[in-house]
Amino acid sequence: MSVRDDVLLELEWRHYRHFLPYSRKGALAWAGFMGAALIASLGFLDHSGSVESRFVLGFMFAAVIGSTLAIGQSMTIWESPFKDWWLALPYPRRSLIRAKALAAMRMQLHVVAALWLVCLLDGAVRSAAGSVPDGPVGAGRLIADALAYGALYAAAVPLFVGAGFALLGMYYGRRRWLLIPFLVFLMLPYGLFGFVSDGEATLRRWMSAEFAFLYALAALAVAWLVYHGMLRFVARYGMPELSRHRAGAASFTSKNGKEGRTGEGEAPRYRVRGRGFPALYALERSRFRHFASMKAVRIVYGALLALLAIGGFFLSMYRDSMTALLQSLFIVFFVVPIPILGTLNQHEANKRRLDWWLCLPYGRTTLLWARLSAVWSSALRWIAGCLTAFYAGAFAQELALGRWDPSWRLDGVLLAYLVLVYLVGGFLLSCIMQGQPYSFRSRLATWVYTPLTFLLFFAPIAVNNWLVTDRVRLEGVDPYRWGLFGLIVLVGSPLAYAGFRTGAKWMHLYLLNTSDAVLRRRGAGPEGKI
């Protein structure tokens, strides 16, 4: 790497320094996350899974985290107030994007190392306890698995981070159709979670150390192609379009200096009827309506609906497969609204809009309820469209092939149960997590919400083990499951109410946790310098 690229890398790397485990506070945070992950793995995951299946699950988490990290930067840079300053640096634009990608990979290496260590400790603990399905695991096998999957984890870093940054070249023109294969590629880890976590005996041979090493070699070759292809693709298409993009506008400046359309049309305007809470709700909903009106989003959503219709056509005759697909759909809407709410509040504070929002002449409970309602109503609209596409495919299969298998129709109770478990449970968790800003004030709340944030992603697995088991999917919902779900709602409702009220009261603490405020608190130390 040249001195020029090294300087750019250090510029990008400063954004990640305060997340590293090299200070006492950072080490405690990382130890807490790793401890929570180990406890969740030992307590929530299926005990019939092999040691190798845990390493595969860790690889999937590494893939999801790496792609999410890169996609987040690719999406936010378009509206960043420092975009033009960054592009004006006297360096080739390929060097700029290379430095940003390498900094993200450097951070991702710390994450995958932590995941790898958690999986290794999980295998060692379960082997010592004799809970591995295929007998005790010797030290030789555990070391071979660790080395082979370590190589695979390393390959995941450039592969998924590079793929995530490729999104920068898919914002305009016909290249937006590349979002369809892009989405399919990034959704692969999500689709494999259920198969691997169930500990299928037929998959264990393909997860052995020998095959994992072969996968690592193949992944490294693909990662090299993806990374270098991403650099060329983004430097040629994404960076010029990024320079012409006007933040917050519906047009960009073309190469000859004239105004050009972005392809999205003019920013839509939404009429608001009434005042008070309806006006607040319309204000919050407008950002999601605008997001849904973007052509790139419509392409991705349309492709998803088409895939669900095809799945409904072919899977409606198989009860277990149909239920598994619906369950995978509900899991996404179970998890996604929670980080959206937390990220949205902190983003508004970073943009200096939260103080304006808090000054509106309404109570904080009303303000937060409007935001929460907007997020969940948007999620419900999207999931309603997905369910409609799936059942349209199921009806088409029945009409086209003339096959009569009424089992998928007679499972109305099971469908209602899935809706209640995932949507009601997700809503309660969303309300509980609204109390997170209090963790900026209370150390006790920090120790509660920090591991809870991580454990939320294990919640769908816990649901599979306790509420939506294989027996429930095959035989239906028994009274015990209804009673257990009712007990969870009974206990979770007051916690949700307390979390929501706490979040409304301490919402202003987000203003003390902005990126600028964090840098000021760090003072003039090397981690605080810009």
C-alpha positions as CSV (number, residue, x, y, z in Angstrom):
1,M,0.0,0.0,0.0
2,S,1.3,3.4,-0.9
3,V,1.8,6.3,1.6
4,R,-1.2,8.0,0.0
5,D,-3.5,5.1,0.6
6,D,-2.1,4.6,4.1
7,V,-3.1,8.2,4.9
8,L,-6.6,7.7,3.5
9,L,-7.0,4.5,5.5
10,E,-6.1,6.2,8.7
11,L,-8.6,8.9,7.9
12,E,-11.4,6.3,7.5
13,W,-10.1,4.1,10.4
14,R,-10.6,6.9,13.0
15,H,-14.4,6.3,12.8
16,Y,-13.9,2.8,14.2
17,R,-11.2,3.4,16.8
18,H,-13.6,4.0,19.7
19,F,-15.4,0.7,19.0
20,L,-12.2,-1.4,19.6
21,P,-11.5,-3.5,22.7
22,Y,-8.2,-1.8,23.4
23,S,-9.4,0.4,26.3
24,R,-10.8,-0.8,29.6
25,K,-14.3,0.3,28.7
26,G,-14.0,-1.2,25.2
27,A,-12.7,-4.5,26.6
28,L,-15.5,-4.7,29.0
29,A,-18.1,-4.1,26.3
30,W,-16.6,-6.7,24.0
31,A,-16.3,-9.2,26.8
32,G,-20.0,-8.6,27.6
33,F,-21.0,-9.1,24.0
34,M,-19.0,-12.3,23.7
35,G,-20.3,-13.6,27.0
36,A,-23.9,-12.9,26.0
37,A,-23.3,-14.6,22.6
38,L,-21.8,-17.7,24.3
39,I,-24.7,-17.9,26.8
40,A,-27.2,-17.4,24.0
41,S,-25.5,-20.1,21.9
42,L,-25.5,-22.6,24.8
43,G,-29.0,-21.7,26.0
44,F,-31.1,-20.9,22.9
45,L,-29.7,-23.0,20.1
46,D,-30.7,-26.5,19.3
47,H,-28.5,-28.9,21.4
48,S,-28.7,-31.5,18.6
49,G,-26.4,-29.3,16.5
50,S,-22.8,-30.4,15.9
51,V,-19.7,-28.3,16.7
52,E,-19.4,-27.6,13.0
53,S,-22.9,-26.2,12.8
54,R,-22.0,-23.6,15.4
55,F,-19.1,-22.5,13.3
56,V,-21.4,-22.3,10.2
57,L,-23.8,-20.1,12.2
58,G,-20.9,-17.9,13.2
59,F,-20.0,-17.6,9.6
60,M,-23.5,-16.5,8.7
61,F,-23.5,-13.9,11.5
62,A,-20.2,-12.7,10.1
63,A,-21.7,-12.4,6.6
64,V,-24.7,-10.5,7.9
65,I,-22.7,-8.1,10.0
66,G,-20.1,-7.5,7.2
67,S,-22.7,-6.8,4.5
68,T,-24.8,-4.6,6.9
69,L,-21.7,-2.5,7.8
70,A,-20.9,-1.9,4.2
71,I,-24.5,-1.3,3.1
72,G,-25.0,1.2,5.9
73,Q,-22.1,3.3,4.7
74,S,-23.1,2.9,1.1
75,M,-26.6,4.2,1.9
76,T,-25.8,7.1,4.2
77,I,-22.9,8.6,2.2
78,W,-25.3,10.0,-0.4
79,E,-26.9,12.4,2.1
80,S,-23.8,13.0,4.2
81,P,-22.9,16.7,4.6
82,F,-19.2,15.8,4.2
83,K,-19.7,14.0,0.9
84,D,-18.4,16.8,-1.3
85,W,-15.5,17.4,1.0
86,W,-14.5,13.7,0.9
87,L,-14.8,13.7,-2.9
88,A,-12.7,16.8,-3.2
89,L,-9.7,15.2,-1.5
90,P,-6.7,15.3,-4.0
91,Y,-6.6,11.6,-4.5
92,P,-8.0,9.2,-7.2
93,R,-11.6,8.2,-6.4
94,R,-10.6,4.5,-6.5
95,S,-8.2,5.2,-3.7
96,L,-11.0,6.9,-1.7
97,I,-13.4,3.9,-1.9
98,R,-10.5,1.5,-1.4
99,A,-9.6,3.2,1.9
100,K,-13.2,3.2,3.1
101,A,-13.6,-0.5,2.2
102,L,-10.3,-1.5,3.9
103,A,-11.2,0.4,7.1
104,A,-14.6,-1.5,7.2
105,M,-12.7,-4.8,6.6
106,R,-10.3,-4.0,9.3
107,M,-13.2,-3.5,11.7
108,Q,-14.9,-6.6,10.5
109,L,-11.8,-8.7,11.2
110,H,-12.2,-7.8,14.9
111,V,-15.8,-8.9,14.7
112,V,-15.2,-12.2,13.0
113,A,-12.3,-13.0,15.4
114,A,-14.8,-12.5,18.3
115,L,-17.4,-14.7,16.7
116,W,-14.8,-17.4,15.9
117,L,-13.7,-17.4,19.5
118,V,-17.3,-17.7,20.8
119,C,-17.9,-20.7,18.4
120,L,-14.7,-22.3,19.6
121,L,-15.6,-21.9,23.3
122,D,-19.1,-23.2,22.5
123,G,-17.7,-26.3,21.0
124,A,-15.3,-26.9,23.8
125,V,-17.9,-26.4,26.5
126,R,-20.5,-28.6,24.8
127,S,-17.9,-31.3,24.1
128,A,-16.8,-31.3,27.7
129,A,-20.4,-31.6,28.8
130,G,-21.1,-34.4,26.4
131,S,-24.0,-32.6,24.7
132,V,-22.6,-33.0,21.1
133,P,-24.9,-35.4,19.2
134,D,-22.1,-37.4,17.6
135,G,-20.1,-38.1,20.7
136,P,-17.2,-36.4,22.4
137,V,-15.1,-34.1,20.2
138,G,-11.4,-34.7,20.5
139,A,-8.9,-31.8,20.6
140,G,-7.6,-32.7,17.1
141,R,-11.1,-32.4,15.6
142,L,-11.8,-29.2,17.4
143,I,-8.5,-27.6,16.3
144,A,-9.0,-28.7,12.7
145,D,-12.5,-27.2,12.7
146,A,-11.1,-24.0,14.3
147,L,-8.4,-23.6,11.7
148,A,-10.6,-24.5,8.7
149,Y,-13.4,-22.2,9.7
150,G,-11.0,-19.5,10.7
151,A,-9.9,-19.4,7.1
152,L,-13.6,-19.3,6.0
153,Y,-14.3,-16.4,8.4
154,A,-11.3,-14.5,7.0
155,A,-12.7,-15.0,3.4
156,A,-16.1,-13.7,4.5
157,V,-14.6,-10.3,5.3
158,P,-13.6,-9.1,1.8
159,L,-16.4,-11.1,0.2
160,F,-19.4,-9.5,2.0
161,V,-17.9,-6.1,2.8
162,G,-16.9,-5.8,-0.9
163,A,-20.4,-6.9,-2.0
164,G,-22.0,-4.4,0.3
165,F,-20.0,-1.5,-1.0
166,A,-21.0,-2.5,-4.6
167,L,-24.4,-0.9,-3.7
168,L,-22.8,2.5,-4.4
169,G,-22.9,1.7,-8.1
170,M,-26.6,0.7,-8.2
171,Y,-28.4,3.9,-7.4
172,Y,-29.2,5.2,-10.9
173,G,-30.0,4.0,-14.4
174,R,-30.4,0.5,-15.5
175,R,-27.9,-0.7,-13.0
176,R,-30.7,-0.6,-10.4
177,W,-31.8,-3.9,-11.8
178,L,-28.6,-5.4,-10.3
179,L,-30.4,-4.9,-7.0
180,I,-32.3,-8.1,-7.6
181,P,-29.3,-10.5,-7.7
182,F,-27.6,-8.3,-5.1
183,L,-30.6,-8.9,-2.8
184,V,-30.6,-12.6,-3.5
185,F,-26.9,-12.9,-2.7
186,L,-27.2,-11.0,0.6
187,M,-30.3,-12.9,1.7
188,L,-28.6,-16.3,1.4
189,P,-27.3,-16.3,5.0
190,Y,-30.7,-15.5,6.3
191,G,-32.3,-18.4,4.4
192,L,-29.8,-20.9,5.7
193,F,-30.1,-20.0,9.4
194,G,-33.0,-22.4,9.9
195,F,-31.5,-25.4,8.1
196,V,-28.2,-25.2,10.0
197,S,-29.6,-24.3,13.5
198,D,-31.8,-27.4,13.3
199,G,-28.8,-29.6,13.3
200,E,-29.8,-31.7,10.4
201,A,-27.7,-34.9,10.3
202,T,-27.6,-35.0,6.5
203,L,-25.7,-31.6,6.5
204,R,-23.0,-32.6,9.0
205,R,-20.8,-34.3,6.4
206,W,-20.8,-31.1,4.3
207,M,-19.8,-29.0,7.3
208,S,-16.7,-31.0,8.2
209,A,-13.3,-29.4,8.5
210,E,-12.2,-30.8,5.1
211,F,-15.1,-29.3,3.3
212,A,-14.8,-26.0,5.3
213,F,-11.3,-25.6,4.1
214,L,-12.4,-26.1,0.5
215,Y,-15.1,-23.6,1.0
216,A,-12.5,-21.2,2.3
217,L,-10.4,-21.5,-0.8
218,A,-13.3,-21.0,-3.1
219,A,-14.6,-18.1,-1.0
220,L,-11.1,-16.4,-1.1
221,A,-11.0,-16.7,-4.9
222,V,-14.6,-15.2,-5.2
223,A,-13.7,-12.5,-2.6
224,W,-10.7,-11.4,-4.6
225,L,-12.9,-11.1,-7.7
226,V,-15.7,-9.3,-5.8
227,Y,-13.4,-6.9,-4.0
228,H,-11.5,-5.8,-7.1
229,G,-14.6,-5.8,-9.3
230,M,-16.3,-3.6,-6.7
231,L,-13.4,-1.1,-6.8
232,R,-13.6,-0.8,-10.6
233,F,-17.4,-0.8,-10.7
234,V,-17.9,1.9,-8.0
235,A,-15.0,4.0,-9.2
236,R,-16.4,4.0,-12.8
237,Y,-20.2,4.4,-12.0
238,G,-20.9,5.1,-8.4
239,M,-18.4,7.8,-7.6
240,P,-19.3,10.1,-10.6
241,E,-23.0,9.7,-9.7
242,L,-22.2,10.4,-6.1
243,S,-20.5,13.6,-7.0
244,R,-23.5,14.8,-9.1
245,H,-26.0,13.7,-6.5
246,R,-27.6,16.6,-4.6
247,A,-28.5,15.7,-1.0
248,G,-32.2,15.9,-0.3
249,A,-33.0,16.7,-4.0
250,A,-34.8,14.7,-6.7
251,S,-32.2,15.6,-9.4
252,F,-28.5,15.5,-10.0
253,T,-26.2,17.5,-12.1
254,S,-25.3,15.8,-15.4
255,K,-21.8,15.7,-16.9
256,N,-22.4,18.8,-19.0
257,G,-23.5,20.8,-16.0
258,K,-27.3,20.6,-16.6
259,E,-29.9,19.4,-14.3
260,G,-30.9,15.7,-14.7
261,R,-33.6,13.6,-13.2
262,T,-32.6,10.9,-10.7
263,G,-35.3,8.7,-12.1
264,E,-37.3,9.0,-8.9
265,G,-39.4,11.9,-10.1
266,E,-40.2,14.8,-7.9
267,A,-40.3,14.2,-4.2
268,P,-43.9,13.2,-3.4
269,R,-46.0,15.4,-1.3
270,Y,-48.5,13.9,1.1
271,R,-51.6,15.7,2.3
272,V,-52.2,15.7,6.0
273,R,-55.8,15.8,7.2
274,G,-56.4,17.0,10.7
275,R,-53.9,18.0,13.4
276,G,-52.5,16.6,16.6
277,F,-51.6,13.0,16.5
278,P,-52.8,12.4,12.9
279,A,-50.4,15.1,11.8
280,L,-47.5,13.7,13.8
281,Y,-48.2,10.2,12.4
282,A,-48.3,11.5,8.9
283,L,-45.0,13.3,9.4
284,E,-43.4,10.1,10.6
285,R,-45.0,8.0,7.9
286,S,-43.8,10.3,5.2
287,R,-40.2,9.2,5.4
288,F,-41.2,5.6,4.9
289,R,-43.7,6.5,2.1
290,H,-40.9,8.4,0.3
291,F,-38.5,5.4,0.8
292,A,-41.1,3.0,-0.6
293,S,-41.7,5.3,-3.7
294,M,-38.0,5.1,-4.7
295,K,-37.6,3.2,-7.9
296,A,-34.7,1.1,-6.6
297,V,-36.9,0.0,-3.6
298,R,-39.8,-0.8,-5.8
299,I,-37.6,-3.0,-7.9
300,V,-36.4,-4.9,-4.9
301,Y,-39.9,-5.2,-3.3
302,G,-41.4,-6.3,-6.6
303,A,-38.7,-9.0,-7.0
304,L,-39.4,-10.2,-3.4
305,L,-43.2,-10.4,-4.2
306,A,-42.4,-12.4,-7.3
307,L,-40.2,-14.8,-5.4
308,L,-42.9,-15.3,-2.7
309,A,-45.6,-15.9,-5.3
310,I,-43.3,-18.6,-6.9
311,G,-42.7,-20.0,-3.4
312,G,-46.4,-20.1,-2.7
313,F,-47.0,-21.9,-6.0
314,F,-44.6,-24.7,-5.4
315,L,-44.6,-25.0,-1.6
316,S,-48.3,-24.8,-0.8
317,M,-48.6,-28.6,-1.3
318,Y,-46.0,-29.2,1.4
319,R,-47.2,-28.1,4.8
320,D,-43.8,-28.0,6.6
321,S,-42.1,-26.2,3.8
322,M,-44.9,-23.7,3.5
323,T,-44.8,-23.0,7.3
324,A,-41.0,-22.6,7.2
325,L,-41.2,-20.0,4.5
326,L,-43.9,-18.0,6.3
327,Q,-41.9,-18.3,9.5
328,S,-38.8,-16.9,7.7
329,L,-40.9,-14.0,6.5
330,F,-42.3,-13.2,9.9
331,I,-38.8,-13.4,11.5
332,V,-37.6,-10.5,9.3
333,F,-40.4,-8.3,10.4
334,F,-39.9,-9.5,14.0
335,V,-36.3,-8.2,14.1
336,V,-36.0,-5.3,11.7
337,P,-38.3,-2.6,13.3
338,I,-36.3,-2.7,16.5
339,P,-32.9,-1.5,15.1
340,I,-34.8,0.9,12.7
341,L,-36.3,2.7,15.7
342,G,-33.0,2.9,17.6
343,T,-31.0,4.0,14.5
344,L,-33.6,6.5,13.5
345,N,-33.6,8.2,16.9
346,Q,-29.8,8.4,17.0
347,H,-29.6,9.5,13.4
348,E,-32.0,12.4,14.0
349,A,-29.9,13.5,17.0
350,N,-26.7,13.4,14.8
351,K,-28.5,15.5,12.2
352,R,-29.6,18.0,14.9
353,R,-33.2,17.4,14.1
354,L,-34.1,15.6,17.4
355,D,-34.1,18.9,19.4
356,W,-36.5,20.4,16.9
357,W,-38.7,17.3,17.1
358,L,-38.7,17.4,20.9
359,C,-39.8,21.1,20.8
360,L,-43.0,20.3,19.0
361,P,-46.0,21.3,21.1
362,Y,-46.9,17.7,22.1
363,G,-46.0,15.4,24.9
364,R,-43.0,13.1,24.5
365,T,-45.2,10.1,24.9
366,T,-47.3,11.3,21.9
367,L,-44.2,12.0,19.8
368,L,-42.7,8.6,20.5
369,W,-45.9,6.8,20.0
370,A,-46.4,8.5,16.6
371,R,-42.9,7.3,15.5
372,L,-43.4,3.8,16.8
373,S,-46.8,3.6,15.1
374,A,-45.3,4.8,11.8
375,V,-42.5,2.2,11.8
376,W,-44.8,-0.7,12.7
377,S,-47.7,0.4,10.3
378,S,-45.1,0.5,7.5
379,A,-43.9,-3.0,8.4
380,L,-47.4,-4.3,8.5
381,R,-48.2,-2.9,5.1
382,W,-45.1,-4.6,3.7
383,I,-45.8,-7.9,5.3
384,A,-49.4,-7.8,4.1
385,G,-48.2,-7.4,0.6
386,C,-45.8,-10.3,1.1
387,L,-48.6,-12.6,2.5
388,T,-50.9,-11.6,-0.4
389,A,-48.2,-12.5,-3.0
390,F,-47.6,-15.9,-1.2
391,Y,-51.2,-16.9,-1.1
392,A,-51.8,-15.7,-4.6
393,G,-49.2,-18.2,-5.7
394,A,-50.9,-20.9,-3.6
395,F,-54.3,-20.2,-5.2
396,A,-52.7,-20.2,-8.7
397,Q,-51.2,-23.6,-8.0
398,E,-54.6,-25.0,-7.1
399,L,-56.3,-23.5,-10.1
400,A,-53.5,-24.4,-12.6
401,L,-52.8,-27.9,-11.4
402,G,-56.1,-28.8,-10.0
403,R,-54.6,-30.3,-6.9
404,W,-56.7,-30.2,-3.8
405,D,-54.6,-30.1,-0.6
406,P,-56.7,-28.1,1.9
407,S,-54.1,-28.4,4.7
408,W,-52.7,-25.0,4.0
409,R,-56.1,-23.5,4.1
410,L,-57.2,-25.3,7.3
411,D,-54.1,-23.9,9.2
412,G,-55.8,-20.6,10.0
413,V,-55.1,-21.2,13.6
414,L,-51.4,-21.9,13.0
415,L,-51.2,-18.8,10.8
416,A,-52.9,-16.7,13.4
417,Y,-50.6,-18.1,16.0
418,L,-47.5,-17.2,13.9
419,V,-48.8,-13.7,13.4
420,L,-49.4,-13.2,17.1
421,V,-46.1,-14.7,18.2
422,Y,-43.9,-12.7,15.9
423,L,-45.8,-9.5,15.5
424,V,-47.0,-9.1,19.1
425,G,-43.7,-10.3,20.4
426,G,-41.8,-8.0,18.2
427,F,-43.9,-5.0,19.1
428,L,-43.4,-5.7,22.8
429,L,-39.7,-6.0,22.3
430,S,-39.7,-2.7,20.4
431,C,-41.4,-1.0,23.3
432,I,-38.9,-2.5,25.8
433,M,-36.0,-1.3,23.7
434,Q,-37.3,2.3,23.6
435,G,-35.9,2.6,27.1
436,Q,-32.3,2.4,25.8
437,P,-31.5,6.1,26.0
438,Y,-31.6,5.8,29.8
439,S,-28.5,3.7,29.5
440,F,-26.6,6.9,28.6
441,R,-27.3,8.0,32.1
442,S,-27.4,4.8,34.2
443,R,-24.6,2.3,34.3
444,L,-27.0,-0.4,35.5
445,A,-29.2,0.3,32.5
446,T,-26.1,0.0,30.3
447,W,-25.4,-3.4,31.6
448,V,-29.0,-4.4,30.9
449,Y,-29.5,-2.9,27.4
450,T,-26.0,-3.7,25.9
451,P,-26.3,-7.5,26.1
452,L,-30.1,-7.3,25.4
453,T,-29.4,-5.5,22.1
454,F,-27.2,-8.4,21.0
455,L,-29.6,-11.1,22.4
456,L,-32.5,-9.8,20.4
457,F,-31.0,-11.4,17.3
458,F,-31.2,-14.8,19.1
459,A,-34.9,-14.2,20.0
460,P,-36.2,-15.9,16.7
461,I,-34.1,-19.0,17.6
462,A,-35.6,-19.0,21.1
463,V,-39.1,-18.7,19.6
464,N,-38.3,-21.8,17.4
465,N,-37.2,-23.8,20.5
466,W,-40.1,-22.8,22.8
467,L,-43.1,-21.5,20.9
468,V,-43.0,-22.6,17.2
469,T,-41.4,-26.0,17.5
470,D,-41.3,-28.8,14.8
471,R,-44.3,-30.4,16.6
472,V,-46.3,-27.2,16.4
473,R,-45.6,-26.9,12.7
474,L,-46.6,-30.5,12.0
475,E,-49.5,-31.1,14.4
476,G,-50.8,-27.6,15.2
477,V,-50.9,-25.4,18.3
478,D,-51.6,-27.2,21.5
479,P,-53.0,-25.5,24.7
480,Y,-49.6,-25.5,26.4
481,R,-48.1,-23.3,23.6
482,W,-51.1,-20.9,23.8
483,G,-50.6,-20.7,27.6
484,L,-46.9,-20.1,27.3
485,F,-47.4,-17.4,24.8
486,G,-50.1,-15.8,27.0
487,L,-47.7,-15.9,30.0
488,I,-45.0,-14.2,27.9
489,V,-47.4,-11.4,26.9
490,L,-48.6,-11.1,30.5
491,V,-45.0,-10.6,31.7
492,G,-43.8,-8.6,28.7
493,S,-46.6,-6.0,28.6
494,P,-45.7,-4.1,31.8
495,L,-42.0,-4.3,30.8
496,A,-43.0,-2.9,27.4
497,Y,-45.0,-0.1,29.0
498,A,-42.1,0.7,31.4
499,G,-39.6,0.7,28.5
500,F,-41.8,3.0,26.4
501,R,-42.4,5.5,29.2
502,T,-38.7,5.5,30.1
503,G,-37.7,6.1,26.5
504,A,-40.2,9.0,26.2
505,K,-38.9,10.6,29.4
506,W,-35.2,10.3,28.6
507,M,-35.3,10.8,24.8
508,H,-33.3,14.0,25.1
509,L,-30.2,11.9,26.1
510,Y,-29.7,11.0,22.5
511,L,-28.5,14.6,22.1
512,L,-25.7,13.8,24.5
513,N,-24.6,10.8,22.5
514,T,-24.1,12.3,19.1
515,S,-20.9,11.6,17.2
516,D,-19.8,15.2,17.9
517,A,-20.5,14.9,21.6
518,V,-18.6,11.6,21.8
519,L,-15.5,13.2,20.2
520,R,-15.7,16.2,22.5
521,R,-15.8,13.9,25.6
522,R,-12.7,12.1,24.3
523,G,-10.9,15.4,24.4
524,A,-7.5,15.8,22.6
525,G,-6.4,12.2,22.9
526,P,-5.4,10.4,19.7
527,E,-8.9,8.8,19.5
528,G,-10.5,12.1,19.7
529,K,-8.6,13.9,17.0
530,I,-10.2,14.4,13.6
